[in-house]
Amino acid sequence: MANPLIGIFRVKELRERIIFTVFLLLIFRLGAVLPIPGINAQLLTAYFKAQQNSGNAIVDYLDFFAGGAFSNFSVFMLGIMPYISMSIIMQLLIIVFPSLKKLSQEEGGKKKIQSYQRMGTVAVCIVQSLAVTQYAKSIARNVGSEFFTIQNFMFFSIIAVLTVTTGTMFLMWMGEQITKRGIGNGISLLIFAGIVARLPQAIWELGQQVWRGEQNPVFVAVVFVMFIVVVALVVFEQQGQRKIPVNYAKRIVGRRMYGAQNTYIPFKINPSGVIPVIFASSILAFPIQIASMVGENVAWVRSISQALAPRGPLYNILHIILIIFFAYFYTQVSLNPIEIAKNIRENGGSIPGIRTDRIEEYLTKILNRIVLPGSLYLAVIAVLPTLIQYLFNFPYSISMLMGGTSLLIMVGVDLDTMSQVESLLKMHYHEGLTRKGRLRGRNL
């Protein structure tokens, strides 16, 4: 009874939501190992094992966020990234085109925007799946014609495009169902599950290197201490916030008089959470995937693929710029100072020491000062795997887990899910999971 995890499962609604979420995540992991029709699985495994030994950074990068689905050529090999890429494009289009912005603000407009986004996701999936077929063709040149069990390449391409596109759309549906009927954000949890699925293999690989004497145990201990410190700093940064005090005057509604209230607006240090990291990774993954798959026959595309290698300087510079850009972009979309100031004035509120007509300017200045250090911190954590790899000569799979996008996603998604669990517990008149930063149980 004193275990908080046992207490969670005593609440029926929360128990059903968690079981439903785990069930869909198991389906996701099952689909990650089911190869698309027309490919010899044994030759495929042998080829990627050789690629892993030779250190193909692009394959490792694409495979890491797909939870191993990319190297399996599975039905979920594209993962959920096409949907995220299309959501970014749609957000930018809403800002650029006033007609789309007006449509999104109308009643029923969000459903139309979502339908456009789904159709765009299908288009992105078709483009990427066509690149997948070309990549499979390049693999067949190296391992032989036996790589294809369907000899007609055109027929194989049609099957592969339909299978991979359907797999991504099914993942998108699963993510929406988890958000609606499960616990946590479904899309983020699918990415989280793909990263966590690579964790046991990465730890085993590191243990084997230490056993063979290829890694210094002292360096391993130092990196693990660094990992714990980084996790603690990420949690501290995710929970940190700036409170803007707001005072509301007495007002009469009907025959009732409501007294003055003193409240505050909580501005987090990182209001957008892990969204900038996910957006930046998906934007960079799209050209990397296309260039790596079709660039073998085209010289200039091959040079782009080599320049955008995930361990190269250009990739890390672009990653930092995109993280900072999306941190500001998403903050302006989700926390619009003009709308916040309008709501404060309409409800008779005021910020102490700030004139009513200058609330927007004040809130904008506060947000800019908060978002800049938060986005820089995200960028530093994002390039940490490259530093670990060069300083300690760690494997890419381990260095990706010690920092970077994977660490930010794991910690951020875990904190968001825990927050939803705690909210559901409070809704059922139970005390939350945490008190003063420590897990504690209660007789539920």
N, C-alpha and C positions, 0 to 999 in steps of 0.2 A: 504493500500500500504506500510505503514511503517513496517508492520509485516514481518519478514524474512520468516516465514513459508508460508505466502501467496505468497511471492516472489518466493519461490521454485516451487510452483505449476503453476506459469506463464511460466516456461520453459517446453515446450512440452515433450522433451525427458526425463527430470528428473521426470516429473509428471507421465509419462507412466511407468517408472521404479519403482517408489514408489508404484503405484497402483498394479502393477504385484507382487511386493514383499509382500504387505499386503494381497493380494488374496491368495498366496501360504501359508502364515503364518496362515490365517484363516482355510485353509484346514488341516494344521498340527494340529491346536487346535481341529478341528472337529474330526479328527482321534484319538486324545488322549482320547476321551470319548466313542468311539465305542468298546465294548468288543469283544473279539474273540469268534467265535461260540462254543457252547457246555458248557457254564458256566452260572449259575444262578446269575444274576447281583445283585439281592437283598441280597442274602446270602453273596456274595462277599463284598458288601458295608458294611454290618453289621460286617463281620469278620475284615476288615481293620480298621473300626472305633474302635473296641475293641483293636486292635493292637496299634492304635494311642494313646489310653488312657493308655495302659500299657508301652508305650515308646519303641518301637522296633526301635533301631537306624539304623539298616541296611535297613529296609523297608523305613524309612524316607529318608535315603541318596539316595537310588535308585529312590525313587519316586520324590525327589526334582529336580533332573536333567532331569527327563523325563517329567516334567511339570504335574504330577499327572497321567500320562499314566500307570505307573507301578501298582498302586493300583487299577486302573480300568481294569487291564488285557486287555488293548486295543491292537489294531493292531500295534500301535507304541510304545509298552511298552518297547522295547529294546532301543528306541531312535536312535541316530546317533552314539552312542559310539562304536558299533562293527566296523564301518567304520574307526573311529579314531584309534582304537586299531590296525587294520590291516595296516593303513598308517604308524604307528610307527614301526611295524614289518618290513614293506617293506623298510623303510628308513634305519633300522639297517642292513637288508640283503644286501642293495646296498653297504653299507660300508664294510661289511664282505666279500662279494663275488665280485671279480674284474670283472667277466663276466657280472653281473647285472649292475655294474657301467659303464662299456663300452657300454652296451645296452642302458642305460639311456642317454648317450651322443650322440648316433647316431641319424640320421634323422628318425623320426617316432618311436624312442625308448621309448619316454615318453608315447605314446599311448599304447604300449605293456605293460609297467610297470603299467599303470592305469588299463588295462584289467586284469593283474595278481592280482592287488589290489582288484578289484571288485570280482573276483572269491574267493579270500581269505576272503573277507567280507561275502560272502555266507556261507563259511565253519564256520566262527566264529558265524554267526547268527544261524546256525543249532545246534551247540553245546550249545549255550545259550538258544535257544528255547526248546531243549530237557530238559535242567535244569528247565525251566519254567513249563513244564508238570509235572515233579517230584514235584515241589513246589505246583502246583495245587492239586496233589494227596495228599500231606501232609495236605493241607487246608481241603480237603474233609474228612479226618479222624477226624478233629475237628468239622466240621459243619454238617457232615452227607453226605450220598450218594446223597441227593437231590442237592448237589452242582453242579454235572454234569448233564446237560440236554441230553448229549450223553453218554449212559451207557457203550458202548464199549470203554474202555480206549485206546486201540490201534488205533481205528479210530479217537478218540479225539486227540491223540498225533500227528497223521499225519496232521490233519486239523490245529492244533495249530502251528506246525512247519512251514507249508506252509504259514499260515496267518502272523505270526510274522516275518518270513524271508522276505516275500514280502513287509510287512510294512516298514522294515528297508531299503530295497533296493529302495522303492519308496521315502523314506525320502532322501536317498542319491541322487536320481535323482532330487528331488525338490531343494536340496542345490546347485547342479550344475546349475540348471536353474536360480536360484536367482543370483548366481555369474555371469552368462552369460548375462541374460536379465533384472535382477533387480538391486538393489543397495546393496552394502556391500558384505561381504563374506557369502555365503549361509549356509555353515555348522555352522559357528559361530552364525549366526542369529537364526538358529533353536534351538541351545542350549540357546541362549539369550531369545528367546520366551518362552521356557519351564521354565526358572527361573522366568521371570517376571510374568508368569501366576500364580505362587504361592504367589506372593506378596500381593494381596488383602486378601487372606485367612489368611496369617501370621499376617498382621496388625489387622484384625478382632479378631484373637485369642488373640493377645496381649491386645487389648482394652477390651475384655471380662475379662481377668485376672486382669487388673487394676480396672475394675468396681466391680469385686467380692472381691477385696482387696488382691488377691494373689500376686500382684506385687506392689512394692513401686514406686509411681509416680516419686520420686526423682531419683531413679536408672534408670527409663525409660528415663527421660530427660538427664541424664548423658550419657547414651549409645547412644542416638540420636545425641548429640553433638559430641561424639566420632566418630560416623558414618560419620558426615559431615566432620570432620577433616581428617578421613581416605580417604574419597573420594577425597578431595582436594589434599592430598599427593599422591594418586594413579595417578591423572591427572598430577600433577607436575612431577612425576617419569616417566610417559609414554611419556611426551613431552620433557624431558631433553635429551640433546645430547652433545657429544664432537666433535668439528669441527677440522678435520685434514687438515691444509693448503696444497695445491698442486699448484705448479707453472709450467706452460708449456712454453717452449722456442718457439721462432719464427721458423716456418717451411714452406717449399714450397711444395704445392700440385699442380702439373701441372704447369700452368703459374701464379698461384696466391700465394701470400705470406700471411700467416696468422700470425697475431701479437701474442705476448705473452699474456697468460691468467692466471689470478690468481683465483683459485676456492678452494673448500674444500670438504672433504668427511665427511658427517654427520654420526657419530656413536652414536646411541641412548644409553642411560644408560641401557635400557632394549630392546635390538635389536629384541628379539623373541616375545615381546608382551605378550599375554596371552596364547601362545602356550604351554609353559612348564606346566602351571597349568592344561590346558585341557588334555595334554598328561598324566601327573601324575595321574589325577583323573580317566581317562579311564583305565589306567593300573591297578590301585588299585580296580576299580569297577569290573573288570572281575573276579578275584579270589573271591572277596566278594560275588558276585552274585552266582557263581557256588557253593561256600561253604555253603552259607545260604540256597540254594534251595535243595541241595542233602545231606547236612551234618547231617540231623536229624537221619538217619539210620547208619551213619558211625562215630565212635567215634573220630578218628583223624581228619576227615574233620570238624566235629562239633567244635573241639578245635581250628582249624585254623579260623573258622568263628567267634568264640568268641574273639580270639586274634586280629583279624583284624577289630574289631568293630570301626566305624568311630569316636567314642568319646574316644577311648582308646589310650594309649601312643604309642604302636607299630605302629598303623596306622599313627599317626601324625609324628613320626620319619621317617617312610618310605616316607611319603608325602614330607617332607622337603628334604630328600636325592634325591628323584626323580625330584623335581622341580629344584634343583641346577644342576643335571645331564642333564636334558633336556634343561635347559637354555644354557649350554655350547654346548651341542650336536647340537641344532638347530641353534645356532649362527655360528658354524663352517660350517654347511651345507649351510646356506643362505648368510653368509659373509665370504667367503674363502679368507684369507689374501694373499695366493699365487696367486690366480686369480686377485685380486685387484692390487697387485704389478706388475703383468705381464701387465695388461692393462695400468698402469701408465707409465711403461717403454716404451711400444710399441708406445704410443702417445707422447713421448718426455717429460714426466712430471717428477717432482722431489719434494720431501718433504724437506723444508728448514732445514738444519742442519743434515740431514740423508743421508748417503751414499746410492747410488743407489742399491748396492748389499745387503743392510741390511734393505730394506723397509719391506720385509716380517716379519723379526724379530721384527721390530718396531711396525708394525700394530698388530701382535700377542700379544705383550706385552700390548698395549693399550686396545685391546679387552678383554684380561684376567682381567685387572684392572677394566674395566667397568662392565663386566658381573658379577663378584663376588658380589659386593654390590647390584646390581640389582636383582640377584637371591636370595640373602639373604632377601632382602626386600619383594619379592614375597612370600618367605617361611613364613616370620613373618605374613603377611596378611592372608596367607592360614590357619594358626593355630589359628587365632584370634577368630573364632566362638567357639572353645573349651574353650578358656580363658573366653569369655563373659558368656558362659553357666555356668562355675564353679564359677565365681566371682559374677554374678548377678542372677543366677538360672533362666535364660531365657529359653523359649521353644526352641527346636532345630531348628524349622522352622524360628524363628526370628533371632537366633544367626547366622544361615547360611547366612541370608541376610545382617547382620551387618558387615560382613567381610568374609574372606576366598575366596574360589574359585568362588562363585557366584558373589561377589562384583567385583573381578578382571575381570571376564568375562563380566559383565554388563558394567563396565566403559570402558574396552578395546574395546569391540565391538562397543559401542556407539561412541568412539573417531575415530575408523577406518571408520565407516559409515559416520560420519560427515566430515571426510577428503575426502571421495569419493564424497560426495555431493558438497563440496566446490570446488573440482577439476572440476566437471561438470559445476558448475556455472562459473568458470573462463574460461572454454573452450567456453562458450557462451558469453564471454566478459562481464560478470557480476562480481561485487565485491563479495567476499566471505562472508560466514556467520559471520565470526569473525574478529574483528580488536582489537588488544591489549587485547585479552582475553575476550571481551564482545560481546554478540550478538548485531548486529545492522541491521536495515532494510534499504532498498533503493527502490526507485521507479523503479521497474523492468518493 
